[in-house]
Amino acid sequence: MPQINQEELPISFPLRLNAELNREFTRISVTTRINKSKLARLAIEKIINEVDSIGITNLTNKLYEISK
């Protein structure tokens, strides 16, 4: 029987969204025909890449400006 590396197994965690964000997330999922799990992974990867490229301080400043 093959060995399974525990670090390579996918994990799941609860993602809590407010009603408006959930509606938008669902709309984008339906419109693009990309399931929500894939969309969430893409969004997380994008944030990680931005942190790696511009730094956490610059990213949080950018996100703060967007949220005003």
C-alpha positions as CSV (number, residue, x, y, z in Angstrom):
1,M,0.0,0.0,0.0
2,P,1.5,3.4,-1.0
3,Q,2.5,5.9,1.8
4,I,0.5,9.1,2.0
5,N,2.4,12.2,2.9
6,Q,0.1,14.1,5.4
7,E,1.5,17.4,4.4
8,E,0.3,17.0,0.8
9,L,-3.3,16.2,1.6
10,P,-5.8,19.0,0.9
11,I,-7.3,20.7,4.0
12,S,-10.6,22.4,4.5
13,F,-11.6,25.2,6.8
14,P,-14.7,27.2,7.4
15,L,-15.0,30.4,5.5
16,R,-17.4,32.9,6.9
17,L,-18.7,35.6,4.5
18,N,-21.3,38.3,5.1
19,A,-24.4,38.1,3.0
20,E,-23.3,40.7,0.4
21,L,-19.9,39.1,-0.1
22,N,-21.6,35.7,-0.4
23,R,-24.0,37.0,-3.1
24,E,-21.1,38.4,-5.1
25,F,-19.0,35.3,-4.6
26,T,-22.0,33.2,-5.8
27,R,-22.6,35.5,-8.7
28,I,-19.0,35.2,-9.9
29,S,-19.0,31.5,-9.4
30,V,-22.2,31.1,-11.5
31,T,-21.1,33.5,-14.2
32,T,-17.7,32.0,-14.6
33,R,-18.7,28.4,-14.0
34,I,-15.8,28.1,-11.6
35,N,-16.7,26.4,-8.3
36,K,-16.3,28.4,-5.1
37,S,-13.5,26.2,-3.8
38,K,-11.4,27.0,-6.9
39,L,-12.3,30.7,-6.7
40,A,-11.2,30.8,-3.1
41,R,-7.9,29.0,-3.9
42,L,-7.2,31.5,-6.7
43,A,-8.0,34.5,-4.4
44,I,-5.7,33.1,-1.6
45,E,-2.9,32.5,-4.1
46,K,-3.3,36.0,-5.4
47,I,-3.0,37.5,-1.9
48,I,0.1,35.3,-1.2
49,N,1.7,36.4,-4.4
50,E,1.0,40.1,-3.6
51,V,2.5,39.7,-0.1
52,D,5.6,38.1,-1.7
53,S,6.0,40.7,-4.3
54,I,5.1,44.0,-2.6
55,G,5.3,43.1,1.1
56,I,2.6,42.8,3.8
57,T,2.8,46.5,4.8
58,N,2.2,47.7,1.3
59,L,-0.6,45.2,0.7
60,T,-2.4,46.1,3.9
61,N,-2.1,49.8,3.1
62,K,-3.5,49.1,-0.4
63,L,-6.4,47.0,1.0
64,Y,-7.1,49.8,3.6
65,E,-7.4,52.3,0.8
66,I,-9.7,50.1,-1.2
67,S,-12.0,49.6,1.8
68,K,-12.6,53.3,2.5
